[in-house]
Amino acid sequence: MSGFSPAFERLGAALAAVVLQQQETLAEFLPREDWSADLTARTYASGGVKVRVSLLGSYAARERTWLWGWANPQFGDAHPAVGPTLAIRALGERLGITEFTTPEVDLSWYEGPAGHGGELIAMAAGGVLGGAGYIGAGYDGGSAYLHVDDPQAPPAGWDPCLLYT
């Protein structure tokens, strides 16, 4: 692949403003301190705050690829942290969004404004699921992306006027 599919680009454009506003709200709520995650228990903790999460996928920095949680041999469809995200793959099948249905997405071509193409896949996937946003949890060699689906995390108060400030 040498670019995102048109279907992915349309969806990403439609979701971008809402997702970014939710990310700002999550950043204000969740401390940026040392963190830990227990994916079997579906929890992420940072600075004394613990939230319920699901595993979207991971970005491998050296390979420049995105691997969906459902395609990762350590997890798979039946893992408690993956089940809630399977709606993304189903939507991809229905709408022809190959980035949502391809187990490992090659992003070596990406040179855009986000840190890497995996961030954009996580953003779009988080937008599909709704919830309180997503977390990029860095590890040696890449980042795992976790979707926050915890009622204690505040929703963004959508204000289209903020787009112009």
C-alpha positions in Angstrom: 0.0 0.0 0.0 1.3 3.5 -0.8 -1.2 5.6 1.0 -4.4 5.3 3.0 -7.4 4.0 1.2 -10.0 6.6 0.1 -12.6 5.0 2.4 -10.2 5.4 5.4 -9.4 9.0 4.5 -13.1 9.9 4.3 -13.8 8.3 7.7 -10.7 9.9 9.3 -11.7 13.3 8.0 -15.2 12.9 9.3 -14.0 11.9 12.8 -10.9 14.0 13.2 -12.3 17.1 15.0 -14.4 15.1 17.4 -11.7 12.7 18.2 -9.1 15.4 18.8 -11.4 17.3 21.1 -11.9 14.0 23.1 -8.2 13.5 23.2 -7.7 16.9 24.8 -10.3 16.1 27.4 -8.7 12.7 28.1 -5.3 14.4 28.5 -6.7 16.8 31.1 -8.2 13.8 33.0 -5.4 11.2 32.9 -2.1 12.1 34.5 1.0 11.7 32.3 3.1 9.8 34.8 4.6 6.3 35.0 2.0 3.9 33.8 1.0 0.2 34.0 -1.4 -1.9 32.1 -3.1 -5.3 32.7 -4.8 -6.2 29.5 -6.4 -9.4 30.9 -8.1 -7.2 33.5 -8.5 -4.4 30.9 -7.0 -1.8 33.1 -4.5 1.1 32.5 -3.2 3.1 35.5 -1.2 6.3 35.6 -0.7 8.7 38.5 -3.3 7.0 40.7 -6.0 7.0 38.1 -7.1 3.6 36.8 -9.4 3.3 33.7 -10.9 0.4 31.7 -9.3 -0.1 28.3 -9.4 -2.3 25.2 -6.4 -3.1 23.0 -6.7 -1.5 19.5 -3.3 -2.6 18.2 0.4 -1.7 18.2 2.8 0.2 16.1 6.3 -1.3 15.5 8.8 1.6 15.0 11.5 -0.4 13.2 9.1 -2.2 10.8 6.8 0.8 10.5 3.7 -1.4 10.7 0.4 -1.5 12.6 -0.7 -4.8 14.0 -4.3 -5.1 15.2 -4.9 -6.6 18.6 -7.1 -9.3 17.0 -4.2 -10.3 14.7 -1.5 -10.4 17.4 -0.7 -14.0 18.3 -0.4 -13.0 22.0 -4.0 -11.8 22.1 -6.4 -12.7 19.3 -10.2 -12.4 19.0 -11.0 -14.1 22.3 -8.8 -12.0 24.5 -10.8 -9.9 27.0 -9.0 -6.7 25.9 -9.7 -7.3 22.2 -13.4 -8.3 22.1 -14.7 -4.8 22.5 -12.7 -3.6 19.4 -13.9 -6.2 16.9 -16.6 -3.7 15.8 -13.8 -1.8 14.0 -13.0 -4.8 11.8 -16.7 -5.4 11.1 -17.2 -1.8 10.0 -14.1 -2.1 7.8 -15.6 -5.2 6.1 -18.9 -3.4 5.6 -17.4 -0.2 4.3 -14.4 -1.5 2.5 -11.8 0.1 4.8 -8.8 -2.1 4.3 -6.8 -0.5 7.1 -9.4 -2.0 9.5 -9.4 -5.5 8.0 -5.8 -6.1 7.1 -4.1 -7.9 10.1 -0.8 -6.0 9.7 -0.8 -2.7 7.9 2.4 -1.5 6.2 3.0 2.1 7.0 6.5 2.5 5.7 5.3 5.0 3.1 3.8 7.4 5.7 5.6 10.8 6.0 2.7 12.9 7.3 2.2 15.3 10.2 1.4 12.7 12.8 4.3 11.0 14.5 3.6 7.9 12.4 0.7 6.4 10.5 -0.2 4.1 13.4 -1.4 7.2 15.3 -3.9 7.9 12.6 -5.2 4.4 12.6 -5.6 4.6 16.3 -7.4 7.9 16.0 -9.9 6.6 13.4 -10.4 3.4 15.4 -11.0 5.3 18.6 -13.5 7.5 16.8 -15.4 4.5 15.5 -15.7 3.1 19.0 -16.6 6.4 20.7 -15.7 6.3 24.4 -13.2 8.6 26.1 -10.3 8.5 23.6 -7.2 6.4 23.2 -3.8 6.1 24.8 -0.5 5.6 23.1 1.5 3.5 25.6 5.1 3.5 24.5 7.4 0.5 24.9 10.8 -0.4 23.6 10.3 -0.6 19.9 6.9 0.9 19.5 3.6 1.8 21.1 0.5 -0.1 22.1 -2.7 1.8 21.5 -5.5 1.4 24.0 -9.1 2.6 23.7 -10.5 4.1 26.9 -14.0 2.9 27.5 -14.5 3.9 31.1 -17.5 5.9 32.3 -15.3 7.8 34.9 -13.3 9.4 32.0 -15.2 12.5 31.0 -16.7 13.0 27.6 -15.7 16.1 25.6 -18.3 18.8 25.5 -18.3 19.1 21.7 -18.1 22.7 20.8 -17.6 23.4 17.1 -16.6 27.0 17.9 -13.4 25.6 19.5 -12.3 24.7 16.0 -11.9 28.4 15.2 -10.0 29.5 18.4 
